[in-house]
Amino acid sequence: MRRLPYAYVVVAVTFLAVFATSSVRGAPGVIIRPLELEFGWDRASISLAVAVSILTFGLGGIFAGGAVERFGPRAVTSFGVLFVAAGLAATLTATTLWQLYLYWGVVTGIGTGAAGSVIGATIAHRWFRTHRGLVVGILGGATSMGQLILIPTMAAVTVAVGWRGALVVLIALSAAVLLPVLVFLRDRPEDVGETRFGEAAVVSAAEHAADGRSTPLRLAIRSRDFWLLAGSFFICGYTSNGLIGTHLIPHAVDHGFTEVTAAGAMALMGGMNLVGSLASGWLTDRFDPRRLLATYYGLRALSLAALPLIFDVRSLYLFAILYGLDWIATVPPTASLVSSIFGRASLGTIYGVIFFGHMLGASIAAYAGGLFHDLLGDYHLIFISATLMGVVAIGLVSRIDVRPREAAAGPEAAPVYGG
């Protein structure tokens, strides 16, 4: 019987790690109101802790991008999972805001960044010659699975025993995932005597050249396309996990929905997110990533514009379906563009920095959402700002030049979709 390619094992283990660590990103929506009630902290102060966590999540992505090229995905992912578990355990003891900022904001944030999106993109390009966009979509879908399964679970546990019980669930999951990461995750196909999945017996000189092509970060940041990618991904973060991931449940409760109903909408969003992420990965291997991104940002802007007008369960779930389809869908085409423009060999480093732009936008939205809620009594203004930024993102991605940097001046340079 033919042996299962080890690339499948690596994807499965990485999926589990991303699932466990990224699920932490959905926890603030569940625990913001319990923290308000127990400690008397205002929403802006709690949102600042979330913003710090998201910002250090982005810094963890920069660390992961450089470290994964030096130490490999296995070491970096293990480090991330350990930091997540340690930060969550420390948060259980927090009684002051500075402790919340340190434990949840810094420690957990770095851990989730180290074992997040950058690792997934690196695994796809190290272990696969074909279907890279689909693999990035699958690993991006791990975040969606966290929403689908764990947010309703955390909401139910919080209602039953309190917010600390919800964090214990996440700690147990992180501890359980660490073992398969240490045992089964490998850095490269050569470590297990295999080649990239989909690679021919003889690798052409052109393929070797594509694998080795890289752009130093100091040169990449001088490129207009780097800033177009970073700017659009900044808006992606602002309009996704920074705003919706942090504040959708509190917003829904403000509009008269129960915590369980709001968590159910987040779970539905996670399920649709998984579908959208997989579909986006498949589409990225076949179509111009710029057009895909423009479509995603346009649909996102439309759905966010409708959110302040939603007061019934049917409309809330309809929003969850439409918005959920393109939440993580932006990741495969963005990673593909980074690889195509700057080279596969520098994907980890450059995508890690661009990913920081994503989390910087998310961090600003997380804090601004809480601040404007305290000032104005609702989230309407921040949702309007997110709608307008989605329109700006369409313009940014439409101006990206997909030609490889070292050949950008020559008319013969051709785009290479799928990275």
N, C-alpha and C positions, 0 to 999 in steps of 0.2 A: 504494500500500500504506500502511496506517495506521501512523503512527510510534509506536514504543514510548514510553509515558509515561516521562518522565525520573525519576519517583519510583522506578521499578524500578532504574534505574542507581544512584541514591543508596542504595537498600537493598543492592544487590549490593556496592558499594564499602564501605559501612559494615560489612557482614557480613565482608568480608575483613579490615578493620582490627580488628574485635573478635575475629575468629578468631585473628589473629596475636598480639595483645597479651594476650588472656585465656589463651592456651595457656601463657603463662609461669606462671600460677597452678598448673598441674599439675606443673611441674618439680620442686618440693621432694620429692614422693613418690618421684621417681626418684633424686635426688642425695643424699638424707639419709645413706644408708648409705655411699656412696663418700666423702663428706666425713668421716664418722666414721673410716673406715679410713685415709684419707690424712693427716688432721691430728690425729687422736686427740681431737677435740671430742666431748663427750657430747651426747646427743640433745636434752636440754633447752636447751643453748646454741644448737644449730642451729635448734631450733624457735623460739627467741626471735627469730632473724633472720627467719624466716618470719612470725612474729607482727608484727614491725615492718613488714614488707612489706605484709601484709594491712591493717594499720592505716593506713599511708600510702596504700594503695589506696583506702580509704574517704575519707581527706582529699582525694585526687585527685578523688574523686567530688563532694565539696563544691565544689572548685575548678571542676570541669567544669560543675556545675549553674549557678553564677553566670556563669562565663566564656562558656558557650555562648549565653546570652541577650545578652551584650555583644558578643562577637567572632564568634559563629557556630560551627556544628559543624566546618566545614572546618579552621579555625585550631586549635581545641582538639584535634581528632583528630590532626592533624599533629604538634602538640606532644607528645601522648601517645606516638605511635609513635616519635618521635625519642628521648624519654626512656627508653623501654623498651630500644631498641637500645644507647643509651649506658650504661645501667645493666648490661645483660648483658655488654657488652664489658669494662667495668671489673671485673666479677665474675670474669672469666677470670684476672685478675692477683691476686686476693685470696689472702693467705696468713695473715691474722689474723682473729679474730672481729670486731673493730671494722670492718675493711674489708668483711666480709660484711654486717654490719648497715647500713653506709652505702650500698654499691653495690647489693646485692640488696634490702636492707630499705627504704631511702629512695628512691633514684633510680628503680629499677624499679617500686617500689610506686606512686609518684606517676604514672608514665607509664601503668601499667595502669588506674589509676583514671580518668585523664583521657580515655582512649579506651575506656571500658567501658560498663556498663549505662545510665548516665545519658544518654550520647550516643544509644543505641538508642531509649530512650523519647522523647527530644526529636525525633529524626528521624521516628518514627511519628506524632507529633502535629503536626509542622510540614508533613509532606508528604502526609498521608492524612486524608480526611474520613471514610472508612469503613474497616473492617478494621484498626483500630489495634491491637486486642489481638493479632490474628494477626501483624502486622508486629513487634510487640514480642517475640512468641514466636519468630519467625524469627530475629531478631537475637540473642535469648537463646540460640538453638540454635547460634550461632557458637561459643560456649564449648564446647558438646557436641562439635562437629566437631573442635575442638582436642584434646579427650580421645580421640576416636575415632581420629584420624590420628596425632597427634604424640606422645602418651605412649608407645605401643608403639615408635615410631621412636626416641624419646629413650632408652628402655630398651635397645633393641638397640645403639644407638650407644655408650651408656655401657658396656655389657658388652664391646663390641669395642675402643673406643679411650679410654674414660674419660669422666668427667662434663663435662669442658670441651668435648668434641666435641658433646655434647647441646646445650650452650648456643650453640655456633656455628650449629647448625641453626636455633635461634630467632632469632639475630641476622640471619642471611641472610633469614629469612622476614619479619622486621620491615622490613628494608631494601627488600625487593621490594614490600611493600605500600604504602610511602610514596608511590611515584610515582602510582599510580591515585588515591590520596587527594587529592594536590595537583592532578591534572589533571581529575578527574571529579566530585569531591564538591562540591556546592553547598549554600548555607545555606537557601534558601527557594525554593519554586516560582516566585516572581516573578523570580528571578535568571535563569531560562531561559524566561521568557514563558509559564509554565503556571500552573494552579491546583492545589489539592490533589486528589489522586486520589480520585474518587468524589464530587467536589463538583458541585452543580448549576450551571447557567449563571447563575442568580440565587440569591445567598445570602440567606437570610431574616434578618430583624432578630434573631431568636432565636439563629440560628447565629453571627451576628456578636458577639452578647452573650456567647455561650458561649466563643468564641475569645478574647475580651478579658478574661474574668473571671479575677481573680487574688486571692490572699490574701498580704499581706506576711508574711514569715517571722516577724517579731516577734509577730504575731497568731496565726499557725499554731501556734507552740510553746506557746501558752496553751490550746490545744484538747486535750481528752482524746483525741480521735481521732488526733491527731498522735502522741501517746505510745503509743497502742495499736498504730498502724502501725509506729512505730519499735521498740517492744518485740517485736512478732512478727517483724519483719525481723532484729532482733538475734538471736533464736532461730534464724531461718533460717540466718544466717551461722554460728552456733555449731554447728549440726547438719549443715552442708554442707561448703563448701570449707575452713573452718577445721579441721574434724576429719577428715572423710573425704578431702577433697582433699589434705590434708597427710599423714595417717597411715595410710590404708588399705593402701598398698603395704608400708610397714614392718610393720604389724600382720600382714598376710598372710604375709610372710616369717617373722615370729616364729612363726606357726602352721604352718610347714613348707612353704609354697608357694615356688616359685622367683620371682625378680624378673620374669621374662618372663610367667609365669602371672598374677601379680598385676597387671602392666601390662595384660595381656589383659582382666582383669576390669574395670579402669578404662576400657579402650576400649569394652567392651560397655556399661558404664554410660553412656559418652558417647553411644553410638548410641541407647540408650533415652531418654536425656536429650533428645536432639533430637526424638524422637517425642513425648515428654511436653511439651516446650516448645511445639511447634507445636499440639498438641491443646489445651493450656491457653490459648493465644492465641485459638483458635477458640471455645472454651467461654466465655472472658471476654467476648467480644462478644455472648453470648447469655444468660448466667446470672449470678446474684448472685455477685460475686467473693468475698464473705465465706464462702459455703458451699464454694466451690472451695478457698479457703485452709484452712478447717477440715478438709476431706477430705485435702488434701495433707499437712498436719502430722500428722494421725492415722496415715496410711500410713507416713510417715517414722519416727514413733516406733516403730511395730511392727517395721519392718525393722531399725532400730538395736538394738532389744532382742534380736534374734536373732543379731546379728553375733558376739558372743563365743563362740557355740556352734558356729561354722562351722569345720570342719577338712577338708572334702573339696571337690574342684574343682566338682562339680555344685552344691553348696550355695552356694559362693562366687559362681558365675555366676548362680544364682537370685537371690541378694541384689543383685547388680549390676543385674539386670533390674528388680526391684521398686523398689529405691531410685532407680535412674536415671530412672524415669518421672516422678518429682516433684522432682528436684533444682532445676532452673531453672524448673519449672512455677509457682513462687510469684511470679515476676517480673511476668508480664502482669496478674494480678489486683491485685497491690500497686500497680503504676503506674496502673492504671485507677482504683483507689480514691483515690489521691492527686489525680488529675485531676478526678474527679467531685466530691470534697469541697472541694478548695482552688482549683480552676480550672486550665484548660489553660495559661493564660499564666504561671502560677507553677510549672508542673510541674518544670522543670529545677532550680530552686532548692530547692524543698521535697523533691522526690524525692532530690536529691543529699544533703541532710542526713539523710533517713531511710536512704538507702543507706549512709551512714557508720555508722549504728547496726548495719546488717548486717555491715559489715566489722569493727566493734569486737567483735561477738560472735565472728566468725571468728578474729580475732586472739587473743582470750582462749583459745579452744578449741585453736588451733594450739600455743600455748605450754603450756597446761595438759596437752595430750596428751603432749608430750615430757617434761614435769616428772613427771607421775604414772607414766609408763612407767619413768623412771629410779628413782623411789621404790618402786614396787610390782612392777616387772618385766613389766607388761602394760598394756593399754589398757581393761580391763574396767570399771573405775570410771568413766572418762570417757564410755564408751558408755552406761552406765546413766544418768549425769547428762543426756546428750543425749536419751535416751528420755523422761525426766521433763519436760524443757524442751519437747519436742514437744507433750506433753499440755497444758502451760501455754499454748502458742501457740494451741491450739484455743479456749481460753477468751478470750484477748485478741481474736482476730479476730471472735468471735461478738458482741462488745460494740460494734463499730464502728457509728457512725451515718453512713449514706451520704448524708444530705441535704447540699446545698451549704451552706457556712458562713453566707453572708449571708441564707439563707432557712431556717436550721435551726430557728428558733423557730416557723415557720408550718406548719400541718398540710398545706398544699397543696404543700409542697416534695416533689419526687419524685427518686428515684435515677436517675442517668444512667450505665448500665453501658457499658463500653467507652471511657470517657473523653471 
